[in-house]
Amino acid sequence: MAIARWGAFFLLFFWGSCKNTGTGTDQNSAGGGSGGLTANPPSVRLIVNTITKVSIIGSSRPDTIISPPNSSVATATLSDTVLTIHAGASAGATSVGVGDSHSPRLTVTVDITVATSAASLFLLR
């Protein structure tokens, strides 16, 4: 029983600490210091077959996925300012690029890491 409690603690503690890393800031910004796009969180770490959401901030809509992730690792959909990332059945790393309708286009890249367990995510840091 004590092992199960420690296992649950380990999973919850390290799962929460492994989710948000990186910068997730714009790669192109419009003149006049507009700030460009930002992703919140800037990167995600998932266990296989799970889902998370990322907010895209600072765009002139409509936004679009301009660089999809490797579909064997993850897939992504975009609805308004919410990027939904579905981890696949395989572990690995990929990224997804989002761009707005501004000219020049503002973009942001969200890095995605998918692992088979929370412990694996901790080791991949």
N, C-alpha and C positions, 0 to 999 in steps of 0.2 A: 504494500500500500504506500509506503514512504517513497519508493522508487517512482510510482505513478505521480505522486504529488510533485516530486522534484522534476520529473519529465515535463509536466504541465507548466511548472514555473520556468524552466529552461526555454520551452517553446514560446511562451508569452513574452518573456523578457527579451530574448534575442530576436524574435519576430518583430517586435516594436522598434528595436534599435537598428535593424538592418534595412528599414524601408526607404529612408530618404538620404541620398547622398548626391554629390555632384553640384554643378552650377545651374544647368538648365536655363541659361540666358540666351538672348537673341544672337543670331549669327549675322544678321544684317539689320541695320537700323536706319530709319528714314532721317533725312536732314533735319537740323534744328533740335537734335537731342530728344527725339520722341520716346526713346527708351526701348522700342522694339517689343518682341514677344518674350514672355516668361512662362515656364511650366512650373506648376506647383502640385506635387513635388517634382523636382528637376530630374530625378531618376527613380526607378522602381526596382525592387527585388521581390520576386514572387516564388511561391512553391508551385510546381506543376498543377495544371487544371484549376487555377484560381483566377480571380478577376480583381482589378483595381481601377480607380478613376484618377485622372490627372486634370487639373484646371489649366486652361490656356488663357493667359492674361495679356492684355495690351494690343489686341488685334482690331483691324477694321474688317468686319465680317463681310462675306462668308469666309470661313477658314476651310482648308482642305488638307488631307494627308498627302504630302508631296513625296514622301519616301517611306513606303510601308516597311514594317519589320519582316524579318525572315519568318515565313509562315510556319515553319517546322518548330520554331521556338515560341512565337506569340503572334497574335493578330490584334488589330486595333481598329476601332470605329470612332468617328467624331460626330458629335451632335452638339451644335452651337459651340459652346466653349468647353465642353467636357469630352476628354479623350478617354475612352474605355479600352483597357488593355486586358486581353484574355491570354493567360499563359497556356501554352500547349502541353502536350504530354511528354515533351523532350526537354531536358535541361540544356541551357546554353545562354549566349548573350547576343543581343541585337539592339537595334534602335529604331525609332520612328520619328520622321520629320513632319512638322506641321508648318504650313505657310498661310498667310492671310491674302486678302485681295488688294492690298496696298501696292502702289508702284513707286519705288522698287519694293518687291515682296519682302516682308518681314518673316523670319523663320525661327523655329526653335527645334532642337533635337532632344528627345527623351530617351535616355539609355535604359535598357531593359535587361535584367538578369533573372533567369529562371533556374531554380534548383529543385532537386528531388525532396529536400527536407529543410527545415529551419536551420538545423545544424550545418548543412551544406552552405546555406547563405552566409552564415557567420564566417565560415572558413574562406569564402570567396572574397571577403572584404579587402 
